[in-house]
């Protein structure tokens, strides 16, 4: 009985995770679904926030405790070439999906772009696009992140090293 | 008549091309140099603070000040042996006529200059240029800037360096 219940919960969690994803995220997943070395994952954010809490990262925990869902997809750049599509094209898809850019940062050739699609009910969607030399990673979060924490993350990325 | 219109259009285009802010010139020059780090924060990010609830009146003032910002751009280089040269170069690229020096800080490790651009009685840009022994940074914060709140905004964003402006406020 326990196994059936656990199985039911898992199926429920994963199916609701896929339902709660944005059109652009689903488009990316589906476009590269059958390519080699493409990894996708989505689940409830409970585990992630619990890990931060257990690790004593209270600032992180407080900032992301209202995140409900997390999903990511890792696509090798090679797959973009094979499909004859570009990352810039995917960024257009993101914009057409009503995401707007909050910030972007470039470090050691890697580009990270933060997008957000807001709702009135604090059930926002956040998309983080990481472009490195080999892969493109899209991370989608559903829920609410404290803007103060978000701003700190975005502006702190390289200033931390400067230690003025 | 057509020639005049074409000339006017050309002037607008040329002015647009050359009228870019100081940090844009750096971005253009070093955007493909992987040893530099770049951060760009859009006005959308700052607009998220518009309707946030504040615990204290002081916090409310800071949130209001943040919501009036339009953008933040940073160009930085760590482990830069040529940091001092970059610092000097920055001043050759910044149109100094458009800026007024607000404060400079010098110690054994680094030099820092804070410049402001004013228009219509309001500060529209704060530029911080820092050159150390091995590090270089240009920071441009633009929008409607309240200098009284800027050090507190710096704390909120964890932007080290802006706390120096707090000292200036206390001196006044």
Interface residues (C-beta under 8 A of the other chain):
Chain A: X100 X101 X102 X103 X104 X105 X106 X107 X108 X109 X114 X116 X118 X147 X148 X150 X151 X152 X154 X155 X156 X157 X158 X159 X160 X161 X162 X163 X164
Chain B: X31 X34 X36 X37 X38 X39 X40 X41 X42 X44 X45 X46 X48 X49 X52 X66 X72 X74 X76 X78 X110 X112 X130 X135 X137 X156 X157 X158 X159 X160 X161
